[in-house]
Amino acid sequence: MSTGTTTSKRVCSLGGGVIGASWTALFLAAGHQVAVHDPDPQCESAVRRYIETAWPTLTALGLTTNGNPDAVSFHHSARHAVDGASFVQESVPERIEIKREVFAAIEPALGQETIVASSASGLTLTEMQAGWRAPSRFVLGHPFNPPHLIPLVEVLGNELTGAAVVEESCQFYESIGKVTIKLQREVPGHVANRLQAALWREAIHLINEGVATVEDVDAAVWAGPGLRWAAMGPTMLFHLGAGEGGLTSFCQRYTESFNRWWDDLGELHLNPEIASALVAGVQESTGERTTTQLSADRDQLLVAILNATRHLR
C-alpha cells in the first residue's frame, strides 16, 4: 500500500462512524484537508480519537509523510461540509432514506467537477441514484474495513455516470494508496463481499455439521489458503498449482474433485440459533480479550503483511 505524489485537496467525509472515521484518517495521512459531517454531537471527539489511534499505524506504513492529523474540520451541515470539496466520500448509515436525504442536501452545493462516492456495501448504485437530480458524478466507491488499512476499493458507474468519472475516481483512490477494481455491472454485495459471504456460508456449514469448531475453521483459513490469498487471487494461484501446465492442466486434473466439493457445499441461512453458536465459539476462542485488543492485534498483523509485500506490488 503506497501512495504516489498527491496535491493537497479539500476532501469531504460524510459520516463519522467507523468507516467514515477510517476514511478521514487516510485522507489526512495523504495530505488532504478533510471536512467531516455527522449529526451525532459526539462525532468530533470520536473521530479525533480514531485518528489518534490510527496515526501510528499509518506512520508505520509510511503513509503520513505529507499528512497532518489536525487538518480536519467538523460541520453540522452536510451542505456546508461539501462546499469547495473536490472529492466526497459518503459513509452515512446504510438506509436508503438517509442517503437520499443527504444527497438532496448536498447536490446544490457541489462543484461541477466534484465527485461523490458512496461506501455502501448493501445498497446498489441504481437505488442510490434515485436520490439525485443529476447523478453523473456519483459513483460507488466501496472500501473494505478498515479503509485506512485494507487497500481494496470497488468502483462502479453505469449508463447515468459521466464518461470519465469512474477513471477519475480510481485515480484519486490510487493517489492515496488504494487498489481499485472496476465493476462491469451491478450485483448485490459487489464482488469482495460476495466472495467472503460464500466462504463464510461454508465455514458455518462445517461448524453446523460438527466437522470442526469455530476456532479451527478460522485457523483453517488464516493458516492455510488465507496466506496464499494475501499474495494472489484464487484463479492465479490455481494457475500456478499444476506447474508448467498452468490452469489448463489444473482444470484437467481437478475438475472432478471440485465438482464433487461444490455439489456437497452447504446451503443455509443465518438465524438466531446459528448466530448464538457462532458467538459462543468466538467467545471460547478469544477468552478475556476485548474487541479493542483484538482489533489492535489485527491491525499489527495487517501492517506487517502490507510492509512485507509492498515492494512486490
Phi, psi and omega in degrees: 000102181229155181249149172273190177287125181244145173260132183301131179230163169272119181242146179244137176243108180267114184110126183247021176285197184301315181291313180298319179294321179294315175302315182301315179300318181292317178301318179295318180299328181281357176096012180269157169271131188239126174258127184246136173234133171200134182290345180294124180296342179270003186301311186301312182295322181292317181291320179297321177296319180298315180299316180299320180288321184283335189300314178301324178293315177297323177295319179298335178271359179076026187258359186252013183305318181256011188266159177219110184293346181265001182276048184231141177231155185237139189224133177287333183257126177297322181297319179291323182297324184275351183300120179083000181282139176270338180216134180237124175254115183264124181222040179283169182308146187277065173231125190301326181292326178290315181297315181296324177297317178294317180299317179297325181289323187269335188306316181294340184262357184281144172289159183298332182259001183290134175258136174245126180239137181258138177278005189307135178255328184258329180277153180264160177300318181300316178301316184285329180299335180296345178274002183246147170281319181223094187271023189294335181247029178245128181226166167276131174226075189274119179269177170246138187280132359272135185300333181284350179243314183279123189290334192295136165226129177263121185246133182219133167234176176215201185294344177268355183270140178302152189304318187255004190291320178299314180296319178297321178296315179299319179298319178296311181300317181294332178291341178253016172098008182274159172253122184252147167235146181256119176282132183276336175203166187275131170219148178301132178085355178064221184256299189295321178296324178293322178296314181287332176295320179296317179295316183294324178302315180289326176299315179295320178301315180297321177293314180300324182275001178075019180287320180201164180280169176304313182297318182287325176296317176300317180296325179299332179278303187289331181267356181239250185298334179303324178295319179291320181295336176290343180262315183210162177285167187297322182292317178295321180296320177291329174300325179276348188282352181239021177071216186296339180287344176062205186295329178301312180293321181300314181295322178297320183285322195244008179304312182298318181295313182295319178298322178295316179295316180299320179296336184260000180295148183283152172238122183205168173234139179294130178222174184302323181293315178296317180301318179297320179294320179294317179299316179299321179293320177294317180298322179294322184277336182268338180063232183270359183289133180277167177296329177296316179294319180294322178296320178296320177298316178302313183296322177297318178295318180297318178299316180298317180294314181296316179294325181287334187251352189299324182287349180268349185270000000 
